[in-house]
């Protein structure tokens, strides 16, 4: 039984570490604009700052200085991820005190209640983080498939915190507006079904 508790604690603390890394990551949304290898640029957008880099090695980050200029879904994701990190921290502490191999926590009956509380707190932390990531991914997906939203189109990049799609916009000079190429048939509205 002690081996199962130790492995559960390791997985719980590992999940908490991954949650902290995902919350602090700047790769929630990756935008790629490349007309050639030399002029390739990338824009990384996260919950806390936006970064831009190019193929020549230049990389610059700009933090979100105020919460009033940040869009509502990013604020909601921030709140959910902070709640998930807080719950994960307390779940880790409760799990450590609820293990049978520790001397802290009282009798075995009290330790069982503390371990059960730790499990509930870990489940709530997972639900908060899953909701935050799903909200962000839903917003990106909705913008990508919206034909009237021209800022994002055409390139998928599967990296970053939520493995969401990236975007590409082409400007065809002379006409004064943005035009995007049509997506291939494999990425139509039923691509995620």
N, C-alpha and C positions, 0 to 999 in steps of 0.2 A: 504494500500500500504506500509505503514511503517513496518508492521509486516512481509511482504514478504521480504523487504530489510534487515531487521535484521536477519531473518532466512538465507537468502542468504549469508550475511556476516559471520554468525556463521559457515555455511557449508564451505565457502571458507577458513576461518582461520583454521578450523578443518582439511581440506584437506592439507593445507600448513604445519600444525603440523605433520600430518602423513607422508608427503613427507620428512620433515627434519628427522623424526625418521627412515624412510626406508633408506635414504641416509647414515645416521650414523651407521646403523645396521651392525653387523658382520655375519649375518646369511643369506647371499645371496645364499650360497651353503653350504650344510651340508653333510659331509661324515661320515658314520658310519662304524666302523669295530668292530665286536663283535663275538668272538668265544665262550665266556661264559659271565655270568653276571659280574664276577669279573674283567675280562680283557677288558671290553668294552671301546672303545675310540671314541671320536667324534672330527672332525675337522670342524671348522666354518670358512668360507672364505667370506670376505666382500670386499668392494671397497677400504678400507683404511688399513685393517690389517687382518691377519689370526690368529685364536685362536685354541687351542687344549685342550681338557679335557678328563678325564677318569672317570671311575666309582668310584674311590677312593676319588674324590673331587679335584684333582689337575687340575688347569686351567691356561694356559699360553697364552699370546698374543704377536705377533710380528708384528709391523707396517711395511708397505711398505715404506722404507726410500727414495727410488728414483723412479722416474717415468720411467726411462729407462729400469728397469728390470721387469716392469709390462707389461702384455700382452696387445695387442692393443685394444681388445674388452673391457677390464676393463678400459682403459684410455678413450675410447669413452663413456662408461657408466658413468664414473666420470664426464666428461664434460657435458653430457646431464642432469645428476641429479643436478649438480651445477647450470646449466642454469635454470632448473625447479625451484630450490629453490630461485634463484634470482628473476625470474619472479613472483613466488608466493608471495614473500615479497612485491614487488612493486604493485602487484595486490591487496594485502590486504590494502596497504596504499591508493591506488586509490579508492578502494571500501569504505573505511572509509570516505574519503573526498566527495565521490559521493552520500552519503546517504542524504535523505531529512531531517532527524532528526538532522543532525549536522549543526553547524553555520558556518563552514568553507567551502569554495568552490565557493561562489558567488551565482548567481541567479539559479533558478530551471532549466533553459535551460543549463547552464554551468555544473550543477551537473549531469544532465542526460547524457551529453557527457562524463564526468569523470566516471560515473557508467558504461557506455557502454565500455569505454576504459578498465576499470577494468575487465569486463567480457571477453574481447578479450585477455587480458594478462593472466587471469586464464585459458582460453582454451589453449593458447600457452604453459603455464606451464604444464598442463595436458598432452599435446602431447609430450613434451620433456621427462617427466617422464615415460610415457607409452612406448615411443620408447626405452629409456634406459633399462627399465625392460624387454621388449620384446627381445632386442638384447642379453642381458645376458641369459635369459631363452632359446633362440634359440641356443646359443653356447653350453649350458649344454645339451640340448636335442640332438643336433647333435653329440656331443661327446659320449653320452650314447648309441645311436643307431649305432655308427660306429663300425663295427666288428674288426677293426684294432687298435682301441684305447682301451688299456687294463687297464688304470688306474681307470676307473669308470665302475662299473657294479652292478646291482642287488638290491639295496635297495632304496625305495622311502620314503622320509620324507617330509611331507607337513607342513613346518613352515618356518619362515623367511620372508625376505623382498619380494621376488618374488614367494614364494611357489614353488621353483624348486626342482628337485629330488636330492637326495643324492646318494652316491655311496658306493660300497663295493668291495674290491679286496681280493681274497684269493690266498695265495702262497702255492702251493703244493711242498714241499721240494724235493731236490734231482735232479730236472731236470734243474734248473737254469733259468727258464722263468716263467712268470706269466700266469696262466690259470684261466679262469673265468667259472662259471657255466652258462648254457644256461638259458635265461630268459623264464618265463612261457608264455604261449600263450596269456594271457590277456594283456601283456605288449609288444605286437609286434609293428611294425612301424605304425599301424593304431590306436594305443591306444588314440591318441589325436584328432582323426577325429570325 
